[in-house]
Amino acid sequence: MSADGWVVSVDGGGTSTDVLLANTSLETAYLKSGEGTNPNVYGADGIDRAEKLIREALYERDVAVENVEICVMGMAGISHPKHRPRLEEACEALFPQASLLFTSDAELAHRAIWGNGPGMTLIVGTGSIAIGEDKDGKLRRAGGFGFQIGDVGGGYWFGKSLLTELIVADRSGDEEVAELRKRVTDHFGVTSFEEALEKASGDESVATVAGLAQEILQLAESENSIANHIVALGAEGIQELVEELKEKIGFSGDLGLHGSVITESKFYRSMLMKRLGFDDWRKADFPAVFGGLITAGAAAGLEELVKLSVQNG
C-alpha cells in the first residue's frame, strides 16, 4: 500500500457505528463513532447514515476520497438480498477507485482479538454469534441469524423476552412483576407500561430495547426470579451456540469475548464461562473496527495495530 493509501473500515452495528480511517504506512488512524447504521435494522436510512459518517471522517482528517485504496464494510446480515445491492451501490459511488470488501461485524471483532491466528470468538451484544476458523482456515459460525428472529442471549433478545413476560403477567400484582414494570417504564422514560410497549415497537427502538439487558442482569443478580429465569434461558441458548461451533470446527483452544452484554456484566459472563467450561477469556485491545485492517490485509497482525497513533473524532 502506498504512503498516501488509506483504508476505511466500518463496523456498522444495530446500536452504534465505528468508522476507522487508517494509513498503516504512516502509522496513523482516525476513529469516529456514531449511531447505529445496520441496514437490516434501519434500511436505506442506515446506509445513508453510514455514508455520512464516512464522509465526515474523511473531511475531519482532510483525506481525499481518491486516496482511499480499500473500504471494508462490516455489518451483521450483510448478505441480505434486500439491502446488499443498495449498500454496494453507495460504496461504489463513494469510492469508485477503491477495493471494496463486504463482511460481517463478527469477523471484524474476531480479527481484532486473534488477528490471523487460531481462536474462537463469542459475541454477545445486540445479537449473539460464535465465530471461529476450521482446520482449513475457513471462518465458520453458529447463530447470528438476526436479533429479529433469534440471537438468544443477546441484548435485544433479553429486552424482548422481558416485555413478553410482562405482557403475560399483565394482571399480576406480584412485587417482582411490579419492580420489573417500573424498571421498564423508567428505562423508556414513560409513566405506563402500555406507553413503553408503544415505544418498543418503533423503528428506532432497537438500541433502547437491547439496553434493557443490563437492567435484567442486575435484577437477576439481585435474585428477581423472573429476571433469573430469562437470564438462565439466555445462558442456555449461548451454550448451545458455542457447542454447535465447537463441533463444526473441532475447537479446543482459547475463547475470545466481545460485545457489551457479556464483557460488561461479570454476573452473566461468570455464568456463561462456568456453563462453557472455560477458565479464562480474551478480549480485543482495540475496538472491533480495527479488525478491518487485518481483513483487508493492510495490517499483517495485531502487532501492527499497536503501532498506530490513533485520534478520536
Contacts in CASP RR format, 6 or more apart in sequence:
PFRMAT RR
TARGET T0000
AUTHOR 0000-0000-0000
METHOD contacts of the structure
MODEL  1
MSADGWVVSVDGGGTSTDVLLANTSLETAYLKSGEGTNPNVYGADGIDRA
EKLIREALYERDVAVENVEICVMGMAGISHPKHRPRLEEACEALFPQASL
LFTSDAELAHRAIWGNGPGMTLIVGTGSIAIGEDKDGKLRRAGGFGFQIG
DVGGGYWFGKSLLTELIVADRSGDEEVAELRKRVTDHFGVTSFEEALEKA
SGDESVATVAGLAQEILQLAESENSIANHIVALGAEGIQELVEELKEKIG
FSGDLGLHGSVITESKFYRSMLMKRLGFDDWRKADFPAVFGGLITAGAAA
GLEELVKLSVQNG
1 7 0 8 1.000
1 23 0 8 1.000
1 24 0 8 1.000
1 25 0 8 1.000
1 69 0 8 1.000
1 70 0 8 1.000
1 298 0 8 1.000
2 25 0 8 1.000
2 69 0 8 1.000
3 23 0 8 1.000
3 25 0 8 1.000
3 26 0 8 1.000
4 23 0 8 1.000
4 67 0 8 1.000
5 23 0 8 1.000
5 25 0 8 1.000
5 67 0 8 1.000
5 68 0 8 1.000
5 69 0 8 1.000
6 21 0 8 1.000
6 22 0 8 1.000
6 23 0 8 1.000
6 63 0 8 1.000
6 67 0 8 1.000
6 68 0 8 1.000
6 69 0 8 1.000
7 20 0 8 1.000
7 21 0 8 1.000
7 22 0 8 1.000
7 23 0 8 1.000
7 24 0 8 1.000
7 68 0 8 1.000
7 69 0 8 1.000
7 70 0 8 1.000
7 71 0 8 1.000
7 72 0 8 1.000
7 292 0 8 1.000
7 293 0 8 1.000
7 296 0 8 1.000
7 298 0 8 1.000
8 19 0 8 1.000
8 20 0 8 1.000
8 21 0 8 1.000
8 54 0 8 1.000
8 57 0 8 1.000
8 58 0 8 1.000
8 68 0 8 1.000
8 70 0 8 1.000
8 71 0 8 1.000
8 72 0 8 1.000
8 95 0 8 1.000
8 98 0 8 1.000
9 19 0 8 1.000
9 20 0 8 1.000
9 22 0 8 1.000
9 71 0 8 1.000
9 72 0 8 1.000
9 74 0 8 1.000
9 108 0 8 1.000
9 289 0 8 1.000
9 290 0 8 1.000
9 291 0 8 1.000
9 292 0 8 1.000
9 293 0 8 1.000
9 295 0 8 1.000
9 296 0 8 1.000
10 17 0 8 1.000
10 18 0 8 1.000
10 19 0 8 1.000
10 20 0 8 1.000
10 37 0 8 1.000
10 50 0 8 1.000
10 53 0 8 1.000
10 54 0 8 1.000
10 71 0 8 1.000
10 72 0 8 1.000
10 73 0 8 1.000
10 74 0 8 1.000
10 75 0 8 1.000
10 289 0 8 1.000
11 17 0 8 1.000
11 18 0 8 1.000
11 20 0 8 1.000
11 74 0 8 1.000
11 75 0 8 1.000
11 105 0 8 1.000
11 108 0 8 1.000
11 109 0 8 1.000
11 287 0 8 1.000
11 288 0 8 1.000
11 289 0 8 1.000
12 18 0 8 1.000
12 36 0 8 1.000
12 37 0 8 1.000
12 38 0 8 1.000
12 50 0 8 1.000
12 73 0 8 1.000
12 74 0 8 1.000
12 75 0 8 1.000
12 76 0 8 1.000
12 105 0 8 1.000
13 36 0 8 1.000
13 37 0 8 1.000
13 38 0 8 1.000
13 41 0 8 1.000
13 75 0 8 1.000
13 76 0 8 1.000
13 105 0 8 1.000
13 126 0 8 1.000
14 36 0 8 1.000
14 37 0 8 1.000
14 38 0 8 1.000
14 41 0 8 1.000
14 42 0 8 1.000
14 76 0 8 1.000
14 126 0 8 1.000
14 206 0 8 1.000
14 207 0 8 1.000
15 36 0 8 1.000
15 125 0 8 1.000
15 126 0 8 1.000
15 206 0 8 1.000
15 207 0 8 1.000
15 210 0 8 1.000
16 33 0 8 1.000
16 34 0 8 1.000
16 35 0 8 1.000
16 36 0 8 1.000
16 207 0 8 1.000
17 33 0 8 1.000
17 34 0 8 1.000
17 35 0 8 1.000
17 36 0 8 1.000
17 37 0 8 1.000
17 49 0 8 1.000
17 50 0 8 1.000
17 53 0 8 1.000
18 31 0 8 1.000
18 32 0 8 1.000
18 33 0 8 1.000
18 34 0 8 1.000
18 287 0 8 1.000
18 288 0 8 1.000
18 289 0 8 1.000
19 31 0 8 1.000
19 32 0 8 1.000
19 33 0 8 1.000
19 34 0 8 1.000
19 50 0 8 1.000
19 53 0 8 1.000
19 54 0 8 1.000
19 57 0 8 1.000
19 289 0 8 1.000
20 29 0 8 1.000
20 30 0 8 1.000
20 31 0 8 1.000
20 287 0 8 1.000
20 289 0 8 1.000
20 290 0 8 1.000
20 292 0 8 1.000
20 293 0 8 1.000
21 29 0 8 1.000
21 30 0 8 1.000
21 31 0 8 1.000
21 32 0 8 1.000
21 57 0 8 1.000
21 58 0 8 1.000
21 61 0 8 1.000
21 63 0 8 1.000
22 28 0 8 1.000
22 29 0 8 1.000
22 30 0 8 1.000
22 290 0 8 1.000
22 293 0 8 1.000
22 298 0 8 1.000
22 308 0 8 1.000
23 29 0 8 1.000
24 293 0 8 1.000
24 298 0 8 1.000
24 299 0 8 1.000
24 304 0 8 1.000
24 307 0 8 1.000
24 308 0 8 1.000
27 307 0 8 1.000
27 308 0 8 1.000
27 309 0 8 1.000
28 308 0 8 1.000
28 309 0 8 1.000
28 310 0 8 1.000
28 311 0 8 1.000
29 290 0 8 1.000
29 308 0 8 1.000
29 309 0 8 1.000
29 310 0 8 1.000
29 311 0 8 1.000
30 57 0 8 1.000
30 60 0 8 1.000
30 61 0 8 1.000
30 310 0 8 1.000
30 311 0 8 1.000
30 312 0 8 1.000
30 313 0 8 1.000
31 287 0 8 1.000
31 289 0 8 1.000
31 310 0 8 1.000
31 311 0 8 1.000
31 312 0 8 1.000
31 313 0 8 1.000
32 53 0 8 1.000
32 56 0 8 1.000
32 57 0 8 1.000
32 60 0 8 1.000
32 312 0 8 1.000
32 313 0 8 1.000
33 312 0 8 1.000
33 313 0 8 1.000
34 49 0 8 1.000
34 53 0 8 1.000
35 49 0 8 1.000
36 42 0 8 1.000
36 46 0 8 1.000
36 49 0 8 1.000
36 207 0 8 1.000
37 46 0 8 1.000
37 47 0 8 1.000
37 49 0 8 1.000
37 50 0 8 1.000
37 53 0 8 1.000
37 75 0 8 1.000
38 46 0 8 1.000
38 75 0 8 1.000
38 76 0 8 1.000
38 77 0 8 1.000
39 46 0 8 1.000
39 47 0 8 1.000
39 75 0 8 1.000
39 80 0 8 1.000
39 83 0 8 1.000
39 86 0 8 1.000
39 87 0 8 1.000
40 75 0 8 1.000
40 76 0 8 1.000
40 77 0 8 1.000
40 80 0 8 1.000
40 83 0 8 1.000
40 146 0 8 1.000
40 148 0 8 1.000
41 206 0 8 1.000
42 49 0 8 1.000
42 203 0 8 1.000
42 204 0 8 1.000
43 83 0 8 1.000
44 83 0 8 1.000
44 86 0 8 1.000
47 83 0 8 1.000
47 86 0 8 1.000
47 87 0 8 1.000
47 90 0 8 1.000
48 90 0 8 1.000
50 73 0 8 1.000
50 90 0 8 1.000
51 90 0 8 1.000
51 94 0 8 1.000
54 94 0 8 1.000
55 94 0 8 1.000
57 313 0 8 1.000
58 64 0 8 1.000
58 65 0 8 1.000
58 68 0 8 1.000
60 313 0 8 1.000
61 311 0 8 1.000
65 94 0 8 1.000
65 95 0 8 1.000
66 97 0 8 1.000
68 95 0 8 1.000
68 97 0 8 1.000
68 98 0 8 1.000
69 97 0 8 1.000
69 98 0 8 1.000
69 99 0 8 1.000
70 98 0 8 1.000
70 99 0 8 1.000
70 100 0 8 1.000
70 101 0 8 1.000
70 296 0 8 1.000
70 298 0 8 1.000
71 91 0 8 1.000
71 94 0 8 1.000
71 95 0 8 1.000
71 98 0 8 1.000
71 99 0 8 1.000
71 100 0 8 1.000
71 101 0 8 1.000
72 101 0 8 1.000
72 103 0 8 1.000
72 108 0 8 1.000
72 292 0 8 1.000
72 293 0 8 1.000
72 295 0 8 1.000
72 296 0 8 1.000
73 87 0 8 1.000
73 91 0 8 1.000
73 100 0 8 1.000
73 101 0 8 1.000
73 102 0 8 1.000
73 103 0 8 1.000
74 102 0 8 1.000
74 103 0 8 1.000
74 104 0 8 1.000
74 105 0 8 1.000
74 107 0 8 1.000
74 108 0 8 1.000
74 292 0 8 1.000
75 87 0 8 1.000
75 104 0 8 1.000
75 105 0 8 1.000
76 104 0 8 1.000
76 105 0 8 1.000
76 106 0 8 1.000
76 127 0 8 1.000
76 129 0 8 1.000
76 144 0 8 1.000
76 146 0 8 1.000
77 104 0 8 1.000
77 146 0 8 1.000
78 84 0 8 1.000
78 87 0 8 1.000
78 102 0 8 1.000
78 103 0 8 1.000
78 104 0 8 1.000
79 102 0 8 1.000
84 102 0 8 1.000
87 102 0 8 1.000
88 100 0 8 1.000
88 102 0 8 1.000
91 100 0 8 1.000
92 100 0 8 1.000
99 296 0 8 1.000
101 292 0 8 1.000
101 295 0 8 1.000
101 296 0 8 1.000
103 292 0 8 1.000
103 295 0 8 1.000
104 131 0 8 1.000
104 141 0 8 1.000
105 288 0 8 1.000
106 121 0 8 1.000
106 123 0 8 1.000
106 129 0 8 1.000
106 131 0 8 1.000
106 141 0 8 1.000
106 144 0 8 1.000
107 131 0 8 1.000
107 139 0 8 1.000
107 291 0 8 1.000
107 295 0 8 1.000
108 288 0 8 1.000
108 289 0 8 1.000
108 290 0 8 1.000
108 291 0 8 1.000
108 292 0 8 1.000
108 295 0 8 1.000
109 121 0 8 1.000
109 123 0 8 1.000
109 131 0 8 1.000
109 258 0 8 1.000
109 259 0 8 1.000
109 284 0 8 1.000
109 288 0 8 1.000
109 291 0 8 1.000
110 119 0 8 1.000
110 121 0 8 1.000
110 131 0 8 1.000
110 132 0 8 1.000
110 139 0 8 1.000
110 258 0 8 1.000
111 291 0 8 1.000
111 292 0 8 1.000
111 294 0 8 1.000
111 295 0 8 1.000
112 258 0 8 1.000
112 284 0 8 1.000
112 286 0 8 1.000
112 287 0 8 1.000
112 288 0 8 1.000
112 289 0 8 1.000
112 290 0 8 1.000
112 291 0 8 1.000
112 292 0 8 1.000
112 294 0 8 1.000
112 305 0 8 1.000
113 119 0 8 1.000
113 121 0 8 1.000
113 256 0 8 1.000
113 258 0 8 1.000
113 282 0 8 1.000
113 283 0 8 1.000
113 284 0 8 1.000
114 121 0 8 1.000
114 256 0 8 1.000
115 291 0 8 1.000
115 294 0 8 1.000
115 301 0 8 1.000
115 302 0 8 1.000
116 294 0 8 1.000
116 300 0 8 1.000
116 301 0 8 1.000
117 133 0 8 1.000
118 133 0 8 1.000
118 253 0 8 1.000
119 132 0 8 1.000
119 133 0 8 1.000
119 251 0 8 1.000
119 253 0 8 1.000
119 254 0 8 1.000
119 255 0 8 1.000
119 256 0 8 1.000
120 130 0 8 1.000
120 131 0 8 1.000
120 132 0 8 1.000
120 242 0 8 1.000
120 245 0 8 1.000
120 246 0 8 1.000
120 249 0 8 1.000
120 251 0 8 1.000
120 253 0 8 1.000
120 254 0 8 1.000
120 255 0 8 1.000
120 256 0 8 1.000
121 130 0 8 1.000
121 131 0 8 1.000
121 132 0 8 1.000
121 255 0 8 1.000
121 256 0 8 1.000
121 257 0 8 1.000
121 258 0 8 1.000
122 128 0 8 1.000
122 129 0 8 1.000
122 130 0 8 1.000
122 238 0 8 1.000
122 241 0 8 1.000
122 242 0 8 1.000
122 255 0 8 1.000
122 256 0 8 1.000
122 257 0 8 1.000
122 258 0 8 1.000
122 262 0 8 1.000
122 272 0 8 1.000
123 129 0 8 1.000
123 130 0 8 1.000
123 131 0 8 1.000
123 257 0 8 1.000
123 258 0 8 1.000
123 259 0 8 1.000
123 262 0 8 1.000
124 153 0 8 1.000
124 154 0 8 1.000
124 155 0 8 1.000
124 238 0 8 1.000
124 257 0 8 1.000
124 258 0 8 1.000
124 259 0 8 1.000
124 261 0 8 1.000
124 262 0 8 1.000
125 154 0 8 1.000
125 155 0 8 1.000
125 210 0 8 1.000
125 213 0 8 1.000
125 259 0 8 1.000
125 260 0 8 1.000
125 261 0 8 1.000
125 262 0 8 1.000
126 147 0 8 1.000
126 151 0 8 1.000
126 154 0 8 1.000
126 155 0 8 1.000
126 156 0 8 1.000
126 206 0 8 1.000
126 207 0 8 1.000
126 210 0 8 1.000
127 144 0 8 1.000
127 146 0 8 1.000
127 147 0 8 1.000
127 151 0 8 1.000
127 153 0 8 1.000
127 154 0 8 1.000
127 155 0 8 1.000
127 156 0 8 1.000
127 157 0 8 1.000
127 210 0 8 1.000
128 143 0 8 1.000
128 144 0 8 1.000
128 151 0 8 1.000
128 152 0 8 1.000
128 153 0 8 1.000
128 154 0 8 1.000
128 157 0 8 1.000
128 238 0 8 1.000
128 241 0 8 1.000
129 141 0 8 1.000
129 142 0 8 1.000
129 143 0 8 1.000
129 144 0 8 1.000
129 151 0 8 1.000
129 241 0 8 1.000
130 141 0 8 1.000
130 142 0 8 1.000
130 143 0 8 1.000
130 241 0 8 1.000
130 242 0 8 1.000
130 244 0 8 1.000
130 245 0 8 1.000
131 139 0 8 1.000
131 140 0 8 1.000
131 141 0 8 1.000
131 142 0 8 1.000
131 245 0 8 1.000
132 139 0 8 1.000
132 140 0 8 1.000
132 141 0 8 1.000
132 245 0 8 1.000
132 249 0 8 1.000
132 251 0 8 1.000
133 139 0 8 1.000
133 140 0 8 1.000
133 249 0 8 1.000
134 140 0 8 1.000
134 248 0 8 1.000
134 249 0 8 1.000
134 250 0 8 1.000
135 249 0 8 1.000
135 250 0 8 1.000
140 245 0 8 1.000
140 248 0 8 1.000
140 249 0 8 1.000
141 245 0 8 1.000
142 241 0 8 1.000
142 242 0 8 1.000
142 244 0 8 1.000
142 245 0 8 1.000
142 248 0 8 1.000
143 151 0 8 1.000
143 241 0 8 1.000
143 244 0 8 1.000
144 151 0 8 1.000
145 151 0 8 1.000
147 154 0 8 1.000
147 155 0 8 1.000
147 156 0 8 1.000
147 157 0 8 1.000
147 206 0 8 1.000
147 210 0 8 1.000
150 157 0 8 1.000
151 157 0 8 1.000
152 233 0 8 1.000
152 234 0 8 1.000
152 236 0 8 1.000
152 237 0 8 1.000
152 238 0 8 1.000
152 240 0 8 1.000
152 241 0 8 1.000
153 233 0 8 1.000
153 234 0 8 1.000
153 235 0 8 1.000
153 237 0 8 1.000
153 238 0 8 1.000
153 261 0 8 1.000
154 210 0 8 1.000
154 213 0 8 1.000
154 234 0 8 1.000
154 261 0 8 1.000
155 209 0 8 1.000
155 210 0 8 1.000
155 211 0 8 1.000
155 212 0 8 1.000
155 213 0 8 1.000
155 261 0 8 1.000
156 206 0 8 1.000
156 209 0 8 1.000
156 210 0 8 1.000
157 234 0 8 1.000
158 210 0 8 1.000
158 212 0 8 1.000
158 213 0 8 1.000
158 216 0 8 1.000
158 217 0 8 1.000
158 230 0 8 1.000
158 231 0 8 1.000
158 234 0 8 1.000
158 261 0 8 1.000
159 209 0 8 1.000
159 210 0 8 1.000
159 211 0 8 1.000
159 212 0 8 1.000
159 213 0 8 1.000
159 216 0 8 1.000
160 209 0 8 1.000
161 230 0 8 1.000
161 233 0 8 1.000
162 180 0 8 1.000
162 184 0 8 1.000
162 212 0 8 1.000
162 215 0 8 1.000
162 216 0 8 1.000
162 226 0 8 1.000
162 227 0 8 1.000
162 230 0 8 1.000
163 184 0 8 1.000
163 196 0 8 1.000
163 197 0 8 1.000
163 200 0 8 1.000
163 209 0 8 1.000
163 212 0 8 1.000
165 180 0 8 1.000
165 226 0 8 1.000
165 229 0 8 1.000
165 230 0 8 1.000
166 177 0 8 1.000
166 180 0 8 1.000
166 181 0 8 1.000
166 184 0 8 1.000
166 193 0 8 1.000
167 197 0 8 1.000
169 177 0 8 1.000
169 226 0 8 1.000
176 224 0 8 1.000
176 225 0 8 1.000
176 226 0 8 1.000
177 226 0 8 1.000
179 219 0 8 1.000
179 224 0 8 1.000
180 219 0 8 1.000
180 224 0 8 1.000
180 226 0 8 1.000
180 227 0 8 1.000
181 193 0 8 1.000
183 212 0 8 1.000
183 215 0 8 1.000
183 219 0 8 1.000
184 193 0 8 1.000
184 196 0 8 1.000
184 212 0 8 1.000
184 215 0 8 1.000
185 191 0 8 1.000
185 192 0 8 1.000
185 193 0 8 1.000
185 195 0 8 1.000
185 196 0 8 1.000
187 196 0 8 1.000
187 208 0 8 1.000
187 211 0 8 1.000
187 212 0 8 1.000
187 215 0 8 1.000
188 195 0 8 1.000
188 196 0 8 1.000
188 199 0 8 1.000
188 200 0 8 1.000
188 208 0 8 1.000
189 196 0 8 1.000
190 196 0 8 1.000
190 199 0 8 1.000
199 205 0 8 1.000
199 208 0 8 1.000
200 208 0 8 1.000
200 209 0 8 1.000
210 261 0 8 1.000
213 261 0 8 1.000
214 261 0 8 1.000
214 264 0 8 1.000
214 265 0 8 1.000
216 227 0 8 1.000
216 230 0 8 1.000
216 231 0 8 1.000
217 227 0 8 1.000
217 231 0 8 1.000
217 261 0 8 1.000
217 265 0 8 1.000
217 267 0 8 1.000
217 268 0 8 1.000
219 227 0 8 1.000
220 227 0 8 1.000
220 228 0 8 1.000
220 230 0 8 1.000
220 231 0 8 1.000
220 267 0 8 1.000
221 267 0 8 1.000
231 268 0 8 1.000
231 271 0 8 1.000
235 268 0 8 1.000
235 271 0 8 1.000
235 272 0 8 1.000
235 275 0 8 1.000
236 275 0 8 1.000
238 272 0 8 1.000
238 275 0 8 1.000
238 276 0 8 1.000
239 272 0 8 1.000
239 275 0 8 1.000
239 276 0 8 1.000
242 276 0 8 1.000
245 251 0 8 1.000
246 252 0 8 1.000
254 280 0 8 1.000
254 281 0 8 1.000
254 282 0 8 1.000
255 276 0 8 1.000
255 278 0 8 1.000
255 280 0 8 1.000
255 281 0 8 1.000
255 282 0 8 1.000
256 281 0 8 1.000
256 282 0 8 1.000
256 283 0 8 1.000
257 263 0 8 1.000
257 269 0 8 1.000
257 281 0 8 1.000
257 282 0 8 1.000
257 283 0 8 1.000
258 283 0 8 1.000
258 284 0 8 1.000
258 288 0 8 1.000
261 268 0 8 1.000
262 268 0 8 1.000
262 269 0 8 1.000
262 272 0 8 1.000
263 269 0 8 1.000
263 283 0 8 1.000
269 281 0 8 1.000
273 279 0 8 1.000
273 281 0 8 1.000
284 290 0 8 1.000
285 302 0 8 1.000
285 305 0 8 1.000
285 306 0 8 1.000
286 305 0 8 1.000
290 305 0 8 1.000
291 299 0 8 1.000
291 305 0 8 1.000
292 298 0 8 1.000
293 299 0 8 1.000
293 304 0 8 1.000
293 305 0 8 1.000
294 300 0 8 1.000
294 301 0 8 1.000
294 302 0 8 1.000
294 305 0 8 1.000
299 305 0 8 1.000
END
